């Protein structure tokens, strides 16, 4: 009998299981996809892990420079800006994304007085002019190959002064099936209906992150792997002052 779910024992590499969002598409499709991804994150509480992690830095007096890699339409940074305003925390926020059209959409959706800076740049080519305190990413690492993930971890280690946080998905058959059904039932954009389940197949289990972090030169006590419901697997790095 033919399986309608990919083998979840091993992570599907991006080259083996492409996501349609990673390929050229019209600006209208891109805008609609980003909107529906944001809706999914809202419904599934996808911003919560990052904001909870940031709460550890509420007592920092100096302005916190926070960099969001693969920022998409900028919604994570807008949430961080709102979180900081409520707590009267001084922040400097920067979003990076490789896709110039995505950055254009992020700028359109963000108030001019937000103070958020958006840059279209390859993260591996980016050298901050001013040291960065914290680096975060949401649903970014599953777009990378295993080798690129190790490179990204090393990049964050070099550039994050206080720590970094990876917010991504966990890989399992049940969330794959549920997300496929949910995106169809909610009539989300056709690209999101394809890419949502594909993201689960390209996502991670704990052993994957143990292997990546070891290859990046991190010791077992340097980071934490955190599970969140539904279907989130995050990696937290706090650097001692």
HUQUIBEL-V31130 format. One record per residue. N is the residue number from 1. OMEGA is omega in degrees with one decimal (none if undefined). Layout:
[[N OMEGA] [N OMEGA]]
//
This chain:
[[1 -177.3] [2 176.0] [3 177.0] [4 178.7] [5 177.5] [6 175.0] [7 -176.7] [8 -178.1] [9 177.2] [10 178.8] [11 173.2] [12 178.3] [13 -179.3] [14 -180.0] [15 -179.5] [16 -177.6] [17 -176.4] [18 169.6] [19 -177.7] [20 178.8] [21 179.8] [22 -179.5] [23 179.4] [24 175.4] [25 -178.8] [26 178.2] [27 179.0] [28 177.7] [29 -179.4] [30 -179.5] [31 -180.0] [32 179.1] [33 179.2] [34 177.1] [35 -176.9] [36 173.7] [37 176.5] [38 177.2] [39 177.5] [40 179.3] [41 178.5] [42 -178.2] [43 -174.5] [44 175.4] [45 -175.1] [46 178.9] [47 -173.7] [48 -177.1] [49 -178.8] [50 -178.7] [51 176.5] [52 179.0] [53 -178.9] [54 -177.8] [55 178.1] [56 -174.9] [57 -176.8] [58 -176.2] [59 179.0] [60 -175.1] [61 -178.4] [62 176.6] [63 177.8] [64 175.3] [65 -175.1] [66 -178.7] [67 177.5] [68 -177.7] [69 -174.8] [70 -167.4] [71 180.0] [72 -177.2] [73 173.7] [74 -174.6] [75 177.8] [76 179.6] [77 176.7] [78 175.6] [79 178.4] [80 178.7] [81 178.1] [82 177.3] [83 -178.4] [84 179.3] [85 -178.9] [86 -176.9] [87 179.5] [88 178.0] [89 179.3] [90 -178.5] [91 170.3] [92 -170.5] [93 179.6] [94 176.5] [95 177.0] [96 171.0] [97 -177.6] [98 -174.2] [99 -178.3] [100 178.6] [101 177.3] [102 177.4] [103 176.8] [104 178.2] [105 178.2] [106 178.9] [107 179.1] [108 -174.4] [109 -173.3] [110 179.0] [111 -177.8] [112 -178.9] [113 -179.4] [114 -176.7] [115 -180.0] [116 177.7] [117 179.2] [118 -177.8] [119 173.4] [120 -174.3] [121 171.8] [122 -175.9] [123 -176.0] [124 176.2] [125 -173.8] [126 175.0] [127 -176.9] [128 177.7] [129 178.4] [130 -178.4] [131 180.0] [132 178.4] [133 -173.9] [134 174.8] [135 177.7] [136 171.4] [137 -179.7] [138 179.0] [139 179.7] [140 -169.8] [141 179.4] [142 173.0] [143 -176.4] [144 171.0] [145 178.4] [146 -178.9] [147 179.1] [148 178.2] [149 177.2] [150 177.5] [151 179.6] [152 177.5] [153 177.8] [154 178.9] [155 178.2] [156 179.1] [157 -179.9] [158 -167.8] [159 -178.5] [160 -176.8] [161 -175.4] [162 179.8] [163 178.5] [164 -176.2] [165 176.4] [166 -179.9] [167 -178.8] [168 -171.2] [169 171.8] [170 -172.6] [171 178.2] [172 -175.4] [173 -176.2] [174 177.7] [175 175.9] [176 -178.7] [177 -176.7] [178 -179.2] [179 177.4] [180 178.7] [181 -175.4] [182 -178.4] [183 177.2] [184 -178.9] [185 -179.4] [186 177.3] [187 175.8] [188 -177.3] [189 -176.5] [190 178.8] [191 178.7] [192 176.5] [193 177.1] [194 -170.0] [195 179.8] [196 176.3] [197 178.4] [198 178.4] [199 177.4] [200 179.9] [201 179.1] [202 -175.9] [203 -159.7] [204 166.2] [205 -175.9] [206 -178.7] [207 177.1] [208 -177.6] [209 174.9] [210 -179.2] [211 180.0] [212 -176.6] [213 176.9] [214 179.6] [215 179.5] [216 177.3] [217 179.1] [218 174.8] [219 -175.7] [220 179.6] [221 -176.8] [222 -172.2] [223 176.1] [224 175.5] [225 -170.5] [226 177.4] [227 175.8] [228 175.1] [229 3.1] [230 164.7] [231 174.3] [232 174.7] [233 -171.9] [234 178.0] [235 -175.3] [236 177.8] [237 176.0] [238 178.7] [239 178.3] [240 179.7] [241 none]]
//
